C-alpha cells in the first residue's frame, strides 16, 4: 500500500512532505513530531478517507500544482513571503539577513531557496548526501540527483517525484549559470555548498581535498599577540615629521649625557635642600665645606710655611 | 600584498569620494557600463549595496554577478576591494 495509514509510524520528514503535498501549513521547523502527526491526522487522514479512490491522482495533481507554484517543498514560495516573513524564514535557517530592500530582496529569496533545498536534500538522505556533497567533482550535482532518483525509485512514492523534478530543473538552471564560468574556473558549484564554491572563487589556488573539508587559516588579528600591524603598503614614504625629528635629534645632546647632568644637578640640589632644613647640619656641612676648601688652601700654605720653615730651619 | 592589483591598491589607499564605478577593482568598462545602467553610477553607490548586504562578501558577489554579469574572479576582487576599503575607512 503506498500510503501508510498510521501517521505515528511515519518519519518526520515523510510527515512534512505529506503535509506539503496536501497543501497544509507547516508548523515551525523545530516542532516536535507530535505536531506533525496531529496535523497529518487532522488534514490528511480526513482527506484520505474522503477520497480514497482517487489516491493515485492526488499526488500527480499536487505535483503539477507544486511545480507551477514554486520549487520548494516545505515553505511557501519565498517570492510570496512578505519582507518580514522572508527575514524570519532566513533566521530559522540561521542566516542573519540585512535589510530586505528592493535590491536585496532577490538575493535573500535565492538564499532561502538554497537553504530549503538543502533541507529537502538532507531530509531524504542525510548521510549519503553529505558524503556526495563533500566529494569534489563537477559531476557532483548530477551524482547527487542520480542518487536521489535511485532512492526515490526504491521508495516508489509519488509525493517524492516532485523533488526529483525540482532537482532536475534546478540542475538545468545551474548548468546554464555555470557554463560561462566553467571555462575560467576549475569547479564552480554554487549551491548546495556555497561555502566551498565561494572559497574556490576567491582563492583559485585552493587545493581540493577528497573529503571536501577546507581548512583556511583565519586572518590574524592586527596588532595582537606580538603581531605588529603590517601596513599593506610598506613602500609609502616615512612621514615628514619623522624625518624632521631625526634631523633635530642628530644635533641635540644625546640623551645619556642629559641624564647624567640631570643626576648631578639633582644631587647638588638635594644637598641644598638638606641644608635648608637642618641648620646644625648646615653649619656642619658648611664647616665641612669650609674645612674642605680651607684644608686645601690650608694645606698649601701649611706646606709652604713648613717648607719655608724647614727651609729657613735648615738654613 | 602581491596578489592585489594596482587598481585595488589605488582604491584602498584613500577615501573613494566621487570616484566612478570603474575605479573599483574588478570592474572594467563593460561591467561599469552595466552597473551604471542600473543606477550604480558611482563607487559609493556600490558601496551602499555592499553595506546593505552587511558586508557579506558572498552575498555581494552573488549580487554583483546577477547585476552586472561579472564572473567569480571579478566579483571576488571587487568584494575584496570594498571590504578592505571599509576596514580602512569605515
Interface residues (C-beta under 8 A of the other chain):
Chain A: X96 X97 X98 X99 X101 X103 X104 X106 X107 X110 X111 X180 X181 X184 X185 X188 X194 X198 X200 X201 X202 X204 X232 X233
Chain B: X1 X4 X9 X12 X13 X49 X52 X53 X54 X56 X57 X58 X59 X61 X62 X63 X66 X71 X72 X73 X75 X76 X80 X84
